[in-house]
């Protein structure tokens, strides 16, 4: 592990070379947890593939692909506690599924149907699931960072052991909310774990743009936060980094900025080349090395997940849209009389006023 601690600043650590695949952190993670992480990554990948492959007339309106980023999303969500709040981006649906959002509910969410958590009235954006504290967040880059910091600060003021996890892409680091949110977190020691998925262009860990060569974690220095740079294709390394950040928050030491380096597949790349760094293939190799996985079990998992995903998506596609009268729900504490009359007229229409 390389450590850089400029005088008077928070440390910057990089776990790129001795991450969980070969380090002590991996050995400390139980086989059961390692298997669960892999299984949820497979669910994310198959869901992604099924939604992207749908024909245009039945394509979803709320889904963004997370291909190659499953390890960061699942590993980060798994390292948080049940009482923590989670703020997701449009492509972070796997974190909501890990927290307990039913696959059926996510399918209805992406197609804007009435059985979704919205229900069908939410603007296209990230998934949310209130029972598991997956917050409804803005799809705008960076906006949810400030919201996550606010929730974390409120927890600190209440002296409750609750933290907030926020996931975002590299584009969010240029937003005002990124700077304002992390500066506030540093000043007030808000227990927030900010995880940036930093995609690089090629198989190396170098940044895709010359101006980004120093990465994202170094930005933590300006806000007085610890910065960690981790291999985002290694689910165990991500879990360990977020777990450590959550422990710091519980100890009253404030937030952490984590830069997870991801390397999605490149256009025209061979299947063999991609398999070398595919986060799902890497996680499977770890399970096989531990002798807790087999080809037969893997095939059964893929068959079962594919069937579950196809069933959930088929149900969502055929489900009716939200009833017209639901347009007035969750807007007013007490619905004004003239809108109540309009709602009743909609409900009385043939077919229940479906929109």
Secondary structure, DSSP 8 states (H G I E B T S, - for coil): -EEE--TTS--EEE-SSS-TTTSHHHHHS-HHHHHHHHHHHHHHHHHHHHHHTS-GGG--SS----TT-HHHHHHHHHHS-TTSEEE--TT-HHHHHHHT--HHHHHHHHTTBTTSTT-S-S-S----BGGGTB-----STTHHHHHHHHHHHHHHHTT-S--EEEEEEGGGGGSHHHHHHHHHHHHHT--EEEEEEEE-SSSSSS-SSGGGTT-SGGGHHHHT-EEEEEETT-HHHHHHHHHHHHHHHHTT---EEEEEEE----TT--HHHHHHH-HHHHHHHHHHHTT---HHHHHHHHHHHHHHHHHHHHHHHHS-B-BGGGGGTTT-SS--HHHHHHHHHHHTSGGGGB-
